Amino acid sequence: MAGGPLEGVRIVDLTQAVVGPLATQIMADHGAEVIKVEAKEGDLMRFLAGKSMTPAMGPKFLHLNRNKRSIVLDLKQPSAHAALLKLIAKADVFMWNVRPAAIARLKLSYEDVRKVNPKIIYCGMFGFGQKGRYRDKPAYDNAIQGLGGLAALNHRATGEPRYMPIVVADKVVGLTTVQMIAMALYRRSQTGEGCSIQIPMFENVAKFVLEDHMYLQTFEPPLGGTGDQRILDPLGKPAPTKDGFICLSANTNKQVFALFEALGLPELKGDPRFSSVEARFTHVAEYFRIRNEKVKLKTTAEWLEILDRCGVPAMLYNTLEDLLVDPHLQDVGLFEIKEHPTEGKIRNIRPPNEWSCGTRTDWRPAPKIGQQSVEILREAGCSEAEIEQMIAAGATVDGRVKSA
């Protein structure tokens, strides 16, 4: 038992890439037992790297799949399909992220699965809600970003449609999945009933975008257009200083008036363009322009000292490299060096949240393809002869790491 708030929860994870593995990584970090089911070719994330210490162990895979065990199953073979159903029969959660038609072809629909485990939390992540015309289309992060309006936000802000340079659609939906499964587990603890959860990417990303940017189209009839201009303004970005950038977030009258004093422009407190939240919103472009002109005159360090003294929210601008040495992240120990049995020393990102009621006590390194196939099949009740037959037929892979 690993400890943590999800200790005792068993998850059979038929997901790959980011959306599903992120969700199961979070739950594994908090004590869930996650059995990662892979095809013989392995999770795509194993290979998306310019370099890795050993084949099929790319850095994204290492971060998204710690604290899991891997079993290879060729689900087109009856013995592998039967083994998966044995695993599901003993599980609390079954997760997948292919198109619903594909999961049905594998005879792993909710009706198929609940026959072996009526209390299962059955969770599918896929591109589109099944009542809509896009229901059968494949979904990838950049396609969902474009369709869901994220690329259009960059277009409005910069004049060029661009995807966010992070798989934000996958991550939004992965985080949503954790919430949905946690609620389903709580409901089952109260009612004893399992359930099916459908998590469409497009709808979740559209909601994520439009909560900020439906804006005056919220009203019927509309009071105006879409988009929070304060966020979309081209100058709504880190402000250039004399030697770098600074991240400013003055919003309330108290904060903005203190900023005007710090900028040497106390007269702007009485300027009708800037004297209230509503006025500054209307004149946000001019507000940002004046602010940025003054910010350029001092160094980042000078501004941080001045603004901290004035109570104006401001922080450093960190590059990716800066994050790795950020002093606060060093203080809280977000990064820790771990010894991976096949990859050597790796920089692990520990779970950032703290629990007073206990947390996971062990750390399981991300597995090689099929590293625990044999032990998981034994736990499922397969005999040694059955396991050997499955290995010989290619229904599974014995990926045990041999001792040096």
C-alpha positions in Angstrom: 0.0 0.0 0.0 1.4 3.4 -1.1 -0.4 5.7 1.4 -2.2 8.9 0.4 -5.8 9.9 0.1 -6.5 7.5 -2.8 -4.8 4.5 -1.2 -6.7 1.3 -2.1 -8.2 2.7 -5.3 -7.2 0.5 -8.3 -7.2 2.1 -11.8 -6.9 0.2 -15.1 -5.5 2.8 -17.4 -6.0 2.2 -21.2 -4.9 5.7 -22.1 -1.8 7.2 -23.8 -0.3 10.5 -24.8 -1.1 13.3 -22.3 -4.8 13.7 -21.4 -5.3 10.3 -19.7 -1.7 9.8 -18.4 -1.8 13.2 -16.7 -5.0 12.3 -14.9 -3.7 8.9 -13.8 -0.3 10.4 -12.8 -2.1 12.8 -10.4 -4.1 10.0 -8.9 -1.1 7.7 -8.7 0.9 10.4 -7.0 -1.9 10.5 -4.3 -1.8 6.7 -3.6 -3.9 5.1 -6.3 -2.7 1.9 -7.8 -2.5 2.5 -11.6 -2.1 -0.4 -14.1 -1.0 1.1 -17.4 -2.2 -1.0 -20.3 -0.1 -0.5 -23.4 0.0 -2.0 -26.9 3.3 -3.7 -27.9 4.5 -0.5 -29.6 4.0 1.4 -26.3 2.7 4.9 -25.4 3.5 7.5 -28.0 5.0 9.8 -25.3 7.8 7.2 -24.9 9.2 8.3 -28.2 8.6 12.1 -28.4 12.1 13.3 -27.5 15.2 14.2 -29.4 17.2 12.2 -26.8 16.7 9.7 -24.0 19.0 7.6 -22.0 17.5 4.4 -23.2 14.9 3.7 -26.0 11.2 4.4 -25.4 11.8 6.4 -22.2 11.4 10.0 -23.3 11.3 12.8 -20.7 7.6 13.5 -21.1 6.8 9.9 -20.5 8.9 9.9 -17.3 7.0 12.8 -15.8 3.5 11.6 -16.8 3.9 7.9 -15.9 5.6 7.7 -12.5 4.0 5.6 -9.8 2.4 3.3 -12.4 3.0 -0.3 -13.5 3.0 -1.3 -17.2 1.4 -4.3 -18.8 1.4 -5.0 -22.5 -1.8 -6.5 -23.9 -2.7 -7.0 -27.6 -6.4 -6.6 -27.2 -7.2 -8.1 -30.6 -6.2 -11.5 -29.1 -8.8 -13.3 -27.0 -6.4 -14.2 -24.2 -5.3 -10.6 -23.8 -8.9 -9.3 -23.9 -9.8 -11.9 -21.2 -6.9 -10.9 -19.1 -8.0 -7.2 -19.3 -11.5 -8.1 -18.1 -9.9 -10.0 -15.2 -8.1 -6.8 -14.2 -11.2 -4.7 -14.6 -13.2 -7.1 -12.4 -10.9 -6.2 -9.5 -10.6 -2.5 -10.3 -12.4 0.7 -9.1 -11.9 2.7 -12.3 -11.4 1.9 -16.0 -10.2 4.7 -18.2 -9.7 5.0 -22.0 -9.0 7.8 -24.5 -9.8 6.5 -28.0 -12.9 7.2 -30.0 -16.1 5.5 -28.6 -16.6 3.5 -31.8 -13.1 2.0 -31.3 -13.7 1.1 -27.7 -17.0 -0.6 -28.8 -15.2 -2.6 -31.4 -12.8 -3.8 -28.7 -15.9 -5.0 -26.8 -15.1 -2.7 -23.9 -18.2 -0.5 -23.9 -19.8 0.4 -20.6 -22.3 -2.4 -21.0 -19.5 -4.9 -21.7 -17.4 -3.8 -18.7 -20.2 -3.5 -16.2 -21.0 -7.2 -16.8 -17.8 -8.1 -15.1 -17.8 -5.3 -12.5 -21.2 -3.5 -11.9 -19.5 -1.0 -9.5 -16.9 0.2 -11.9 -16.3 3.9 -12.5 -16.0 3.8 -16.3 -14.4 6.9 -17.8 -13.9 7.8 -21.4 -12.0 10.8 -22.7 -12.5 11.6 -26.4 -12.7 14.5 -28.8 -16.4 15.3 -29.0 -19.8 14.8 -27.3 -21.6 11.9 -28.9 -24.8 13.8 -29.7 -23.0 16.3 -32.0 -22.0 16.1 -35.7 -18.2 15.9 -34.8 -18.7 12.8 -32.7 -16.6 10.5 -35.0 -13.7 12.8 -35.7 -10.3 12.2 -34.2 -9.0 14.7 -31.6 -5.5 16.0 -31.0 -4.4 18.9 -28.8 -3.7 21.4 -31.5 -6.9 20.6 -33.4 -8.9 21.1 -30.2 -7.0 24.4 -29.4 -7.9 25.7 -32.9 -11.5 24.5 -32.8 -12.0 25.5 -29.2 -11.0 29.2 -29.6 -7.6 29.1 -27.9 -5.7 29.9 -31.2 -8.1 32.7 -31.9 -7.3 34.3 -28.5 -3.7 34.7 -29.7 -5.0 36.0 -33.0 -7.0 38.7 -31.2 -4.0 39.6 -28.9 -1.1 39.4 -31.4 -2.6 39.5 -34.9 -1.5 35.9 -35.6 -3.5 32.7 -34.9 -1.2 30.5 -32.8 -1.6 27.4 -30.6 -0.4 27.9 -27.0 3.0 26.3 -26.9 1.9 23.7 -24.3 -0.6 20.9 -24.7 -3.2 23.0 -22.8 -6.3 21.3 -24.2 -5.0 17.9 -23.0 -4.1 19.3 -19.7 -7.4 21.1 -19.1 -9.3 17.9 -19.8 -6.9 15.7 -17.8 -7.4 17.9 -14.7 -11.2 17.8 -15.3 -11.0 14.0 -15.5 -9.4 13.8 -12.0 -12.3 15.9 -10.6 -15.0 13.8 -12.3 -13.5 10.5 -11.1 -13.1 11.8 -7.6 -16.7 12.9 -7.5 -17.8 9.5 -8.9 -15.8 7.6 -6.3 -17.4 9.7 -3.6 -20.9 9.1 -5.0 -20.1 5.3 -5.1 -19.0 5.4 -1.5 -22.4 6.9 -0.6 -24.7 4.8 -2.9 -22.6 1.7 -3.8 -23.3 2.4 -7.5 -20.8 2.6 -10.3 -21.3 4.9 -13.3 -20.1 5.9 -16.8 -18.4 9.3 -17.3 -18.0 10.8 -20.8 -15.4 13.6 -21.0 -15.3 15.4 -24.4 -12.3 17.6 -25.1 -14.0 20.1 -27.4 -16.8 21.0 -25.1 -14.5 21.3 -22.0 -12.1 23.6 -23.8 -14.9 25.7 -25.3 -16.3 26.2 -21.7 -12.8 27.0 -20.5 -12.4 29.7 -23.1 -15.9 31.2 -23.0 -16.1 31.6 -19.3 -13.6 34.5 -19.8 -14.5 35.5 -23.3 -18.2 35.0 -24.1 -18.3 38.4 -22.4 -21.1 40.7 -23.5 -22.6 38.0 -25.6 -23.6 36.4 -22.3 -26.7 38.6 -22.3 -29.7 38.0 -24.5 -30.0 40.1 -26.5 -26.2 40.7 -26.5 -24.9 44.0 -25.0 -21.8 43.9 -27.2 -19.1 41.6 -28.5 -16.9 38.8 -27.2 -13.6 39.0 -25.5 -12.2 40.4 -22.2 -10.2 43.3 -23.7 -8.1 43.7 -20.6 -6.6 40.2 -21.3 -6.6 40.4 -25.1 -4.9 43.8 -25.4 -1.5 43.5 -27.2 0.2 45.1 -24.3 -1.3 42.7 -21.8 2.0 40.9 -21.4 5.2 41.1 -19.3 6.3 44.8 -19.3 9.8 45.6 -20.6 12.1 47.1 -17.9 15.6 48.7 -18.4 17.2 45.2 -18.3 14.5 42.6 -18.8 10.8 42.2 -18.0 8.4 42.4 -15.0 5.0 40.8 -14.5 2.5 43.4 -13.2 -1.0 42.8 -12.0 -2.5 45.9 -10.5 -6.3 45.7 -10.7 -8.0 47.3 -7.7 -8.1 51.1 -7.3 -5.8 50.8 -4.3 -3.2 48.9 -6.3 -3.5 51.0 -9.4 -3.3 54.3 -7.5 -0.2 53.0 -5.6 1.3 52.1 -9.0 0.6 55.6 -10.3 2.5 57.0 -7.3 5.4 54.6 -8.0 5.5 55.6 -11.6 5.7 59.3 -10.7 2.2 60.0 -12.2 0.0 60.7 -9.1 -2.2 63.0 -11.3 -3.6 59.9 -13.1 -5.5 59.0 -10.0 -7.9 61.8 -10.9 -7.9 61.2 -14.6 -11.4 60.1 -15.6 -9.9 57.5 -18.0 -8.2 55.7 -15.1 -10.0 56.7 -11.9 -12.2 53.5 -11.6 -12.0 49.9 -12.6 -14.7 50.4 -15.3 -12.9 53.5 -16.7 -9.5 51.6 -16.9 -11.2 48.7 -18.6 -12.6 51.0 -21.3 -9.2 52.7 -21.8 -7.0 49.6 -21.1 -4.8 50.2 -24.2 -3.8 53.7 -23.1 -3.4 52.6 -19.5 -1.0 49.8 -20.5 0.9 52.2 -22.9 1.5 54.8 -20.2 2.5 52.2 -17.6 4.9 50.5 -20.0 6.6 53.7 -21.0 7.5 54.4 -17.4 8.5 50.9 -16.5 11.2 50.9 -19.1 13.1 53.6 -17.1 14.2 51.3 -14.2 15.7 47.8 -13.9 13.6 44.8 -12.9 15.3 44.7 -9.5 14.6 48.3 -8.8 10.9 47.9 -9.7 10.5 44.8 -7.6 11.8 46.6 -4.6 9.7 49.7 -5.2 6.5 47.9 -6.0 6.8 45.5 -3.1 7.1 48.5 -0.8 4.0 50.1 -2.3 1.9 46.9 -2.2 1.6 46.6 -6.0 1.5 42.9 -7.2 4.6 42.3 -9.3 6.8 39.3 -9.9 9.8 38.2 -11.9 9.6 37.0 -15.5 10.9 33.5 -15.5 12.2 31.6 -18.5 12.0 27.8 -18.6 15.6 27.7 -17.5 14.9 30.2 -14.7 12.1 28.0 -13.3 14.6 25.2 -12.8 16.6 27.4 -10.4 13.8 29.6 -9.0 14.7 30.2 -5.4 11.2 29.7 -4.1 10.8 26.4 -5.9 14.2 25.4 -4.4 12.9 26.4 -0.9 9.8 24.2 -1.2 11.7 21.3 -2.8 9.5 21.0 -6.0 12.4 19.3 -7.8 14.1 16.2 -6.4 16.8 14.1 -7.9 15.8 10.4 -8.1 17.6 7.4 -9.2 15.8 5.6 -12.0 16.8 2.0 -12.4 17.3 2.2 -16.1 17.6 6.0 -16.9 20.0 7.0 -14.1 19.6 10.2 -12.2 16.5 12.2 -13.2 15.0 15.5 -12.0 11.6 14.5 -10.6 8.7 17.1 -10.1 7.1 16.1 -6.8 3.4 16.7 -6.2 3.1 20.4 -5.1 0.1 20.0 -2.8 0.3 19.1 0.9 -2.0 16.8 2.8 -2.3 16.9 6.6 -3.9 13.4 6.5 -1.0 11.7 4.8 0.5 11.4 1.4 2.1 8.7 -0.8 5.1 7.3 0.9 6.9 5.6 -1.9 8.0 6.6 -5.4 7.7 4.2 -8.3 9.8 5.2 -11.4 8.0 5.3 -14.8 8.1 1.7 -16.2 9.6 0.2 -19.3 7.1 -1.2 -21.8 5.5 -4.2 -20.2 7.8 -4.2 -17.2 5.2 -5.6 -14.9 3.2 -7.7 -17.4 4.0 -11.0 -15.7 3.4 -9.9 -12.1 0.1 -8.2 -13.1 -1.1 -11.2 -15.0 -0.3 -13.4 -11.9 -2.3 -11.0 -9.7 -5.2 -11.3 -12.1 -5.2 -15.1 -11.6 -3.5 -16.2 -14.8 -1.5 -19.4 -14.4 2.2 -19.6 -15.4 1.3 -21.8 -18.4 -1.3 -19.2 -19.5 1.2 -16.4 -19.2 3.9 -18.3 -21.1 1.3 -19.0 -23.9 0.4 -15.3 -24.1 4.1 -14.3 -24.3 4.7 -16.8 -27.1 1.6 -15.7 -29.0 2.5 -12.0 -28.7 -0.6 -11.3 -26.6 1.7 -9.8 -24.0 5.4 -8.9 -23.5 7.6 -9.9 -20.7 9.3 -6.5 -20.1 11.0 -7.3 -16.8 14.2 -5.3 -16.3 17.0 -7.8 -15.9 19.5 -7.2 -13.0 23.0 -6.1 -14.0 
